[in-house]
Amino acid sequence: MSIENIIVISIIFLLMFWLFWKDLSSYKGDSHQDFKSILVSTGVLGTFIGIFIGLLGFDSSSVVDSVPKLLDGLKTAFVTSIVGMGLAILLSIIQKNRSGGEAENEITALNNISKKLEKLNSIDTNIKSLSSNISSVKDELKINQKDLFEFLKEKLSEIDNSLKEAVQTLSKGATEEIIKALQDVIKDFNNNLTEQFGDNFKQLNEAVLKMIEWQNTYKNSVQEFEKQLKITAENTNESHQNTTALVKEFVETNLRSLQNFVNENNQVLLKNIDKINTTTTQNTNALITKVGEFSNEINNSLKESVEQNQQANKKIKESLIQLFEQTKNAVSTTENNAKIISEMTDNYSKIADVSNKLEAVISTNQNQIQNLENHLKTFAEISGEAKGITSELKTFSNEIQKSLTNQSEALTKLTREIENQLPNSLDVLNKSLTSLTSQFATDYESFLEQISKLMKANNIN
């Protein structure tokens, strides 16, 4: 390969890798610069440059010497085109993978945001309801204050009127007596003035001192009253802030307790339901397998009994036909039992009815077995060959009894497990409900205490 071809290839490669890096780095930003088509076009440009270099060195007079130069130019052409197309394909693959992952992340983020917005909306509604309740309480307090002020005004006006009337009556009725008393007092004063001048002067000084002390105490009481007014104003502001904080804490604690309660009860119920489903499926599968095994044994024993009794008398044949029909009825009853047991998985509330039905079926089967034994006794009297048949049928009846007892035991176990698990789950629910109600009661009592304090502070004002 010539030096010219190497220089051209290196320049084109550098240009293509720079475009590749520029496109890839700008894909994450806001303004994406797409250079995939430019990469392909630069590769094609390299092909044409390589062909051009090969044709420049081609001499038509000496074809043999100029062929190697032409081939070097063609190598340059194909290498640049292959690299350009490969880089463009690689860019498209990388960008598609990133866009798919980002889309999934965006979807999950939007789902999370929607869930959080729903929670915030619920919290906002609760806060609005609480604020409306608080505003209603404030309105009631204002109304009560207005009623108190009006009541006090009415009472004060009545007291003022009564005092005025009393003063008028006193002034009218006692003017003459007061004048007489004043005349007597003036006379006594004039008589005793000279005698008691010193004592009266001392008493007057004491009275003046008492007046000064009273003025000082009155000033202190006025100042204390002003301080109390300021303190009550500050207490009202603090109580208002405390009520808002308590309301927020009350909402948050109740929401958290409700969420924890829902999560704990959901987990307990799911665990109990899974346990019940596993136990019912295991019991039903065991019952179905046992019923299938016993039905196969019944069919085999019936075939053997038919083969052995082909040579018997007509009466034996008729009795065997009756026995065959009775066994068919027993098989049909067992199949019905299997269907009933399979339906138990879909509806747990019908377990008691199914158990009662199975008990009735067991009783009917026992009656059928007793009838079979009675027929077998009659057959034993007719021929001695029926003794083997009776033994086989007795074993058959014993197997049926065992299967039915196993079925009844499995159903009783299932009902006992359900009865044991349901009270546990109900106890858990009751405990959680009692704890939640107790927390709500304590929070509500504290809230009422704060509101009562606010009302007392407003009444003091």
Secondary structure, 3 states (H helix, E strand, C coil): CCHHHHHHHHHHHHHHHHHHHHHHHHCCCCCCCCCHHHHHHHHHHHHHHHHHHHHHCCCCCCHHHHHHHHHHHHHHHHHHHHHHHHHHHHHHHHHHHHHHHHHHHHHHHHHHHHHHHHHHHHHHHHHHHHHHHHHHHHHHHHHHHHHHHHHHHHHHHHHHHHHHHHHHHHHHHCHHHHHHHHHHHHHHHHHHHCCCHHHHHHHHHHHHHHHHHHHHHHHHHHHHHHHHHHHHHHHHHHHHHHHHHHHHHHHHHHHHHHHHHHHHHHHHHHHHHHHHHHHHHHHHHHHHHHHHHHHHHHHHHHHHHHHHCCCCCHHHHHHHHHHHHHHHHHHHHHHHHHHHHHHCCCCHHHHHHHHHHHHHHHHHHHHHHHHHHHHHHHHHHHCCCHHHHHHHHHHHHHHHHHHHHHHHHHHHHHHHHHHHHHHHHHHHHHHHHHHHHHHHHHHHHHHHHHHHHHHHHHHHC
